[in-house]
Structures are given as structure tokens and as C-alpha cells.
Amino acid sequence: LMNNKSRKAKARYLQNLVKDRIMKLFPSLTKDDIRCAMMSENGADIKLMSLMARKIFPYNVETKNRKDFKTIYKHYKQSTKHGALEPLLIIKSNNEKPLAIIDLEHFFNLLEE
């Protein structure tokens, strides 16, 4: 089992990765516009502090860095074996909306276009 400090570091790593990628895509954003949530802070994991930030990146970002997603990754990897097209995994649980899972870099490349 992971200790609490390791779990928090793992969570912070993913939050910072996403925040930095947003800031790289939108260089007009500053540390006053976007930040990572503090542990146990309510709301999204990536805080869009300014109206401008919310306009150019209209997403509520929740990050989860967990080992128990390995089945989802197994299914995602299956979609990479069907040829040269971009992998896309659609998942659905009973009584839930379908979700689309794509590669993070592909997501940011779509936003760049």
C-alpha cells in the first residue's frame, strides 16, 4: 500500500503535468489565471482563476492517478492495434453516460487546431 505522502505526490504530479500543458498551449495564461488545487480543496483539480482562462479552456479538470485503471488502459491499448488511426476508447457503465478516452497529447493537439 502507498503511504499518504506518496499518494499526494502522485496526485500532484498529474495535476502539475496538466496545468503545465495548458499553460504551454495558451502562453497568455499566467500563474494568476490557473493553478492546481490544494489537497482536499473543493472543486476541480485545475483551478481556472480568471474569466479569460475559463473562456480559452472551458473544462472542469479532475485528475486521477491510480493503479486500478489498468483494465481501461488494456482496452485503450487494444484500440491502438487496429491500424494507424488515432486510438479512441469509448466506455460506458450501467446508468451512466458514455465517456470518450483519448491520449492527453492528442487532446491538446485537437485544442491547438
C-alpha positions in Angstrom: 0.0 0.0 0.0 1.1 3.6 -0.7 1.6 5.9 2.2 -0.2 9.2 2.3 2.8 11.3 1.3 3.4 9.1 -1.8 -0.3 9.3 -2.8 -0.3 13.1 -2.6 2.9 13.4 -4.6 1.4 11.1 -7.3 -1.7 13.2 -7.4 0.3 16.5 -7.5 2.5 15.1 -10.3 -0.5 14.6 -12.7 -2.2 17.9 -11.7 1.1 19.8 -12.5 1.5 17.9 -15.8 -1.9 19.0 -16.9 -1.6 22.6 -15.7 1.8 23.0 -17.4 0.4 21.6 -20.6 -2.5 24.1 -20.5 -0.1 26.9 -19.9 2.2 25.8 -22.7 -0.8 25.7 -25.1 -2.0 29.1 -24.0 1.1 31.2 -23.3 -1.1 34.2 -22.4 -2.1 32.4 -19.2 -0.1 33.2 -16.0 0.0 31.7 -12.5 -2.7 34.2 -11.6 -5.0 32.6 -14.2 -4.5 28.9 -13.5 -3.3 26.8 -10.5 -3.5 23.3 -9.1 -6.0 22.7 -6.3 -4.6 22.2 -2.8 -5.2 18.7 -1.3 -8.8 18.4 0.0 -9.8 21.7 -1.6 -13.3 21.6 -3.1 -13.9 21.8 -6.8 -11.9 21.0 -9.9 -8.3 19.8 -9.6 -7.1 22.5 -12.0 -8.4 25.9 -10.9 -9.2 28.4 -13.6 -8.9 31.6 -11.7 -9.8 34.2 -14.4 -12.6 34.6 -16.8 -10.1 34.6 -19.7 -8.8 31.2 -18.5 -12.3 29.7 -18.4 -13.0 31.1 -21.9 -10.0 29.7 -23.6 -10.0 26.4 -21.7 -13.7 25.6 -20.9 -13.1 22.4 -19.0 -13.5 21.3 -15.3 -10.4 19.1 -14.9 -10.4 16.2 -12.4 -7.2 14.2 -12.3 -6.9 10.6 -11.0 -3.5 8.9 -11.0 -4.4 5.3 -10.0 -3.2 1.8 -10.5 -6.7 0.4 -10.7 -7.3 1.9 -14.1 -5.1 -0.8 -15.7 -8.2 -2.5 -17.3 -9.1 0.8 -19.0 -5.5 1.0 -20.3 -5.7 -2.6 -21.5 -8.8 -1.7 -23.5 -7.2 1.6 -24.8 -4.1 -0.3 -25.9 -6.5 -2.7 -27.8 -7.6 0.3 -29.9 -4.0 1.0 -30.9 -3.7 -2.4 -32.6 -6.4 -1.7 -35.2 -4.2 0.3 -37.6 -2.7 3.8 -38.0 -5.7 5.9 -36.9 -5.7 7.7 -33.6 -6.8 5.5 -30.7 -10.2 6.2 -29.1 -11.8 4.2 -26.3 -15.5 4.6 -25.5 -16.5 3.3 -22.1 -20.0 3.1 -20.5 -21.2 1.8 -17.2 -24.8 0.9 -16.4 -27.0 4.0 -15.9 -24.1 6.3 -16.9 -23.2 8.4 -19.9 -20.6 7.0 -22.3 -17.2 8.5 -22.0 -14.5 9.0 -24.7 -10.9 8.4 -23.7 -8.1 9.8 -25.9 -4.4 10.4 -25.4 -3.6 13.6 -23.5 -1.2 14.9 -26.2 -3.9 14.2 -28.8 -6.4 16.1 -26.8 -4.1 19.2 -26.6 -3.3 18.8 -30.3 -7.0 19.0 -31.1 -7.2 22.2 -29.0 -4.3 23.7 -30.9 -6.1 23.3 -34.2 
